Amino acid sequence: MTAIIIGATSGIGRGLAESLAAEGWKIGVAGRREERLEELRKAFPEGQVVTQVIDVTSEDATAALDELLAKTGTPDLIIHASGVGKQNPALDEGIEMRTIETNCMGMVRIVAHAVNYAKSCGEYTNGRKLRIAVITSLAGVKGLGQSASYSASKRMQNTYLTALSQLARMEKIPVEFTDIMPGFVATDLLDLSNNYPMLMTTDYAVKHIMKGLKKGRRIILFDWRYKLLVFAWRLIPRALWERMTFVKTSKDAN
Ligand SMILES: NC(=O)c1ccc[n+]([C@@H]2O[C@H](COP(=O)([O-])OP(=O)(O)OC[C@H]3O[C@@H](n4cnc5c(N)ncnc54)[C@H](OP(=O)(O)O)[C@@H]3O)[C@@H](O)[C@H]2O)c1
């Protein structure tokens, strides 16, 4: 089995890349930090891990993805783990725009290209399909005041996957989608000097995600505490949510 992981240089993407490789998958890993990609390559037997520098915000990203596809051969799974996220109550324009460029434009660039690849490459026959998994977030369920662009970008990702799932059925494109929606995971994305409720380790998150991927889940939402939280969030009317000014994701965010 073969997988490509974009955003494999740290955090959840790296954990997933290591787990898949440890299970014997051939993997192609991508991200901007070349030295991190090399570390991964060297940690596994020669030829098992191939690398490609990809910046998803660059227009060259799809050409770079094609280079990676040429190195891996036809993948069974593409995981899009690239993402940025910062609390930004001051609405710093640079942070807001970078979030949208990476999480929305970057994700669309990669995922749309992957769908078109599956459609045209001619290798997905006899029921074989490409699974495209995107790490979105619970943040997309409601708009979080301290992370406006981040939560909106995650909602956009959720909606994009729903729309593509419908399109794939309409057009009989040999792809399936998985929307991975973690709660707080202790990675470089978070400022760990803050307190995050129900914080999970990367290993714990990776274990749940691997389980969901193996079952071919459309949505991976874990664990039971977060399932309960999402259930409760969805019941809160918008007008009430907007008045819940005590909803903070860390004790000292400003
Ligand atoms: N940690 C959490 O609490 C949490 C919760 C829910 C969802 N998520 C989502 O999980 C995903 C992974 O985040 P993480 O928590 O594992 O954080 P992380 O350790 O910071 O990993 C982010 C990954 O995205 C890559 N990336 C960022 N900008 C990129 C770009 N322009 N082009 C290509 N790759 C880029 C980084 O690689 P390079 O810097 O090498 O490019 C890195 O590999 C993100 O989408 C995040 O929103 C995280």
The ligand as an ORCA input file, in Angstrom:
! r2SCAN-3c Opt
* xyz 0 1
  N      -2.902     20.572     17.013
  C      -4.214     20.719     17.151
  O      -4.737     20.971     18.243
  C      -5.107     20.558     15.949
  C      -6.471     20.405     16.180
  C      -7.324     20.262     15.096
  C      -6.819     20.269     13.804
  N      -5.472     20.414     13.610
  C      -5.007     20.457     12.231
  O      -4.062     19.434     12.012
  C      -3.219     19.802     10.919
  C      -1.777     19.515     11.306
  O      -1.398     20.398     12.343
  P      -0.508     19.953     13.594
  O      -1.313     20.174     14.792
  O       0.102     18.631     13.343
  O       0.563     21.143     13.578
  P       2.075     21.255     13.089
  O       2.940     20.342     13.875
  O       2.374     22.704     13.116
  O       2.039     20.712     11.593
  C       1.637     21.517     10.524
  C       2.155     20.907      9.245
  O       1.682     21.714      8.174
  C       2.763     21.976      7.316
  N       2.568     23.237      6.624
  C       2.276     24.464      7.141
  N       2.264     25.399      6.168
  C       2.540     24.739      5.011
  C       2.698     25.132      3.654
  N       2.553     26.414      3.285
  N       2.975     24.188      2.739
  C       3.129     22.890      3.081
  N       3.004     22.456      4.337
  C       2.722     23.367      5.292
  C       3.992     22.019      8.213
  O       5.140     21.715      7.443
  P       6.271     22.794      7.011
  O       6.288     23.871      8.054
  O       7.523     21.981      6.949
  O       5.844     23.267      5.669
  C       3.670     20.878      9.177
  O       4.120     19.659      8.659
  C      -3.507     21.290     10.628
  O      -4.351     21.402      9.515
  C      -4.261     21.733     11.867
  O      -5.157     22.779     11.595
  C      -4.611     20.551     14.650
*
